[in-house]
């Protein structure tokens, strides 16, 4: 699992560099970082760096969500960040600010800077 590629992909996504973010999410997923599936699905859903494919995006999230949730439950900060996004974005699930705050807080408590920033935005 390559956390560095995932982190860089999220940074590119946040900066609007969707073409490179898309490539980095794919590379990270190929390297075994299943958390990158969520970023890839967001690109697919919104057409960031590629054509819009909402059906495939939903399938991707549904396929990886149980494993990502399991990582988060075991204390993985990246997976906790992804669950925070899942509940704050409201793209693949109904928005739930309380659950998003819970997951971002858990990741932030482990030093995850992006989660700290996202927590402030809620």
C-alpha positions as CSV (number, residue, x, y, z in Angstrom):
1,X,0.0,0.0,0.0
2,X,1.4,3.4,-1.0
3,X,0.2,6.1,1.3
4,X,2.4,8.7,-0.4
5,X,0.8,8.4,-3.8
6,X,-2.7,8.6,-2.2
7,X,-1.7,11.7,-0.3
8,X,-0.3,13.4,-3.4
9,X,-3.4,12.4,-5.4
10,X,-5.7,14.0,-2.7
11,X,-3.5,17.2,-2.8
12,X,-3.8,17.4,-6.6
13,X,-7.6,16.8,-6.4
14,X,-8.0,19.6,-3.9
15,X,-5.9,21.9,-6.1
16,X,-8.1,21.1,-9.1
17,X,-5.4,19.2,-11.0
18,X,-7.8,16.5,-11.9
19,X,-5.9,14.8,-14.7
20,X,-2.9,14.2,-12.6
21,X,-5.1,13.3,-9.5
22,X,-6.9,10.7,-11.6
23,X,-3.7,9.1,-12.7
24,X,-2.3,9.2,-9.2
25,X,-5.5,7.6,-7.7
26,X,-5.3,4.8,-10.3
27,X,-1.6,4.3,-9.6
28,X,-2.2,4.2,-5.8
29,X,-5.0,1.7,-6.2
30,X,-2.8,-0.5,-8.4
31,X,-0.2,-0.3,-5.7
32,X,-2.8,-1.7,-3.2
33,X,-4.1,1.4,-1.5
34,X,-7.8,0.6,-1.7
35,X,-8.6,3.9,-0.1
36,X,-7.8,5.5,-3.4
37,X,-10.9,4.0,-4.9
38,X,-12.9,6.8,-3.3
39,X,-10.9,9.5,-5.0
40,X,-11.1,7.6,-8.3
41,X,-14.8,7.3,-7.9
42,X,-15.2,11.0,-7.2
43,X,-13.3,11.8,-10.5
44,X,-15.5,9.4,-12.4
45,X,-18.7,10.7,-10.8
46,X,-18.0,14.4,-11.5
47,X,-16.1,13.9,-14.7
48,X,-12.9,15.3,-13.3
49,X,-10.1,14.4,-15.6
50,X,-12.3,12.0,-17.6
51,X,-15.8,11.5,-18.8
52,X,-18.7,11.3,-16.4
53,X,-19.5,7.7,-15.4
54,X,-21.8,7.8,-12.3
55,X,-22.8,4.2,-12.5
56,X,-19.3,2.9,-12.5
57,X,-18.3,5.3,-9.8
58,X,-21.1,4.0,-7.5
59,X,-20.1,0.4,-8.3
60,X,-16.5,1.2,-7.4
61,X,-17.4,2.7,-4.1
62,X,-19.8,-0.1,-3.2
63,X,-17.1,-2.6,-4.0
64,X,-14.4,-1.0,-1.9
65,X,-16.5,0.6,0.9
66,X,-16.7,-2.4,3.2
67,X,-12.9,-2.9,3.2
68,X,-12.2,0.9,3.7
69,X,-14.7,0.9,6.6
70,X,-12.9,-2.1,8.1
71,X,-9.5,-0.3,7.8
72,X,-11.1,2.8,9.5
73,X,-12.5,0.8,12.3
74,X,-9.0,-0.7,12.9
75,X,-7.6,2.9,13.2
76,X,-6.2,3.6,9.8
77,X,-6.2,7.4,9.5
78,X,-6.4,7.5,5.7
79,X,-9.5,5.2,5.7
80,X,-11.0,7.4,8.5
81,X,-10.4,10.4,6.3
82,X,-12.2,8.6,3.4
83,X,-15.2,7.8,5.6
84,X,-15.3,11.5,6.7
85,X,-15.4,12.5,3.0
86,X,-18.0,9.8,2.3
87,X,-20.3,11.3,4.8
88,X,-19.5,15.0,4.2
89,X,-19.6,14.9,0.4
90,X,-23.1,13.4,0.2
91,X,-22.2,12.0,-3.2
92,X,-22.5,8.3,-2.5
93,X,-24.5,8.5,0.7
94,X,-26.8,10.9,2.4
95,X,-24.8,13.8,4.0
96,X,-24.2,13.2,7.7
97,X,-22.1,16.0,9.3
98,X,-22.0,14.2,12.6
99,X,-20.6,11.0,11.2
100,X,-18.2,13.0,9.0
101,X,-17.0,14.9,12.0
102,X,-16.5,11.7,14.0
103,X,-14.3,10.2,11.3
104,X,-12.3,13.3,10.5
105,X,-11.8,13.7,14.3
106,X,-10.4,10.2,14.6
107,X,-8.0,10.8,11.7
108,X,-7.0,14.3,12.9
109,X,-6.2,12.8,16.4
110,X,-3.6,10.7,14.6
111,X,-2.0,13.7,13.0
112,X,-3.8,13.6,9.6
113,X,-3.4,17.2,8.5
114,X,-6.0,17.0,5.7
115,X,-8.6,15.7,8.1
116,X,-7.9,18.6,10.5
117,X,-8.5,21.0,7.6
118,X,-11.7,19.2,6.6
119,X,-12.9,19.2,10.1
120,X,-12.7,22.9,10.3
121,X,-14.7,23.3,7.1
122,X,-17.7,21.3,8.5
